[in-house]
Amino acid sequence: MIESFKLRNVEFNNRILVASGTFGYGDEVPDLVDISQLGGIMTKSLSMKPRDGNPNPRITETASGMLNSIGLANIGVHKFISDKLPTLKKHDTKVIANIAASSVEEYCSVLELLDAQEGVHGFEINVSCPNVKEGGLSFGTDVTLVTRITKELRQRTNKPLIIKLTPNVTHISEFARACEAEGADAVSVINTVIGMAVNIHKRTPKIATTTGGLSGPAVKPIALAKVYETVNAVKIPVIGIGGIVTWEDAVEFFIVGASMVQIGTANFINPSTGITIAHGVKEFCEKNGMDNVGSLVKTLQTNRTISIVDSWL
Amino acid sequence: MKQELVQIHSFECLTAEILELTFISEYLSTHAQPGQFVNIRVDNNFPLLRRPFSIFNIDENKVSIVFNVIGTGTKVLARKRKGDTIDVVGPCGNDFLSLADDSFDTAVFVGGGIGIAPFPFLTKRYPAGKEIITYVGGRQKELIVEKGLKNAKIATDDGSMGFHGTVLELIKNDFSTNAPKNPRFFLCGPNRMMKVVAEFAKEIGATCYASLECDMACGIGLCQGCNIEMVTGDKKYRLVCKEGTIFETQSVKFS
């Protein structure tokens, strides 16, 4: 049974990754999870300088999901390299550094620092960050900026470069095409969906920043539709994320066309979800006579003429 | 810290509104310390996230928590029966005993409503030679738990039990007539109560620790959702789940 997957020059043990911001820097869970059974870890978003993050309350549970607005709190790239990477390197898994920044220049500088580290196997770029120079609008909703970021970063690394796309746009496929054209190795689909919840007694938002990112099972159908749209627009691998809790959820993403998947919110409930899913997917493939998990990918049987996604394209 | 499926041993009604749930865990009963909490998946699908509960008591291999049935999590938990299993992660957070140095004579525990939760276990494990006084405050008698507490003094907002007034008023009365020798405060309860009791402790020059409550997703530092703003130290925020739940009250900003 072949579970591994190669992205550019990096071979992942399996196709199950843990999503950025849901697994810290891998050092919070050694008692609970055997990290080497995961395909890879997407680190918490790293910026050049440490970030305090947003005020409390930062999270609230919603129907089958949660809203968060952590504000990219992180220890900064230097401290990551000195304090976290040495421990992370010891595990037999791939470490993908997730990068967040407030300018194109910052993305480039953080990536250059990390590219020099042998324990960092690749990059995932969080473009859902406010562009400070352009009035704080998210980079990820402007295709020109996503194009520029991908182009600049591609010139600076030979390691896998993954762009994590936001679903909060009209045509996610347009962004995926831009990433592909500029040499990205893959796109992660989707980041959180903008959402809101209100305390009716106080008449206040339930999280400090009023709106936040919705994740968890509630967003899975959205994520599947976005993955479907994306895999029909680009040839580079698509990494599916959004509400995956069970191995059956992961299999849905593979069938729709994701080459790998990431586990996010489910890690908060069971940090070993990724491992359970890796085993479940393997068993499912074996039972169905497949010798490679890849045989599942993009095998959706559908009458595409009635898909509303096609009319978006 | 471990994640395990544990079996419910019993339920007990401590008041008309407050339940004690006891489950069996060899691991937690030998590893947990007073002030630590467990993060419980009350059911498989709903609610989605775990719910944190202070450890109320440990007796041989039995661990108990207390709750009043208010939210979705506690409603589901209250429908469980003896013999059912629940999924528990713990012990989480720091504990009272390893935080406090020995330079005091009287431990003053102050619990607001269900906030008494960590004190019976703390009382049980408290080093000999310290005087303990416990203040319990609540809106009405249905929210007052005395089980496992030592020298409990009660205050209710409606006067249905003990002193008629707030727990702070009761503490102030007692301290003005018969102040305990060299006290140290340990608080758990609503923020507004802890804030005013912490101010009083500061006024009389006593050190004060509080176990804080916050919405959490993971309880182990992964999600970074449960931040508390600090007024001292080099970090603007700390995580209640991992760097707390217990903080020295002058170091934090009560919301």
Interface residues (C-beta under 8 A of the other chain):
Chain A: G21 T22 F23 G24 E28 V29 D31 L32 K44 D52 G53 P55 N56 P57 R58 I59 T60 E61 S64 G65 M66 N68 I70 A73 G216 P217 T265 N267 F268 I269 N270 P271 S272
Chain B: M1 K2 Q3 R41 F46 P47 L48 L49 R50 D87 V89 C214 D215 M216 A217 C218 I220 G221 L222 C223 Q224 G225 C226 N227 I228 E229 K235 K236 Y237 K242 S255
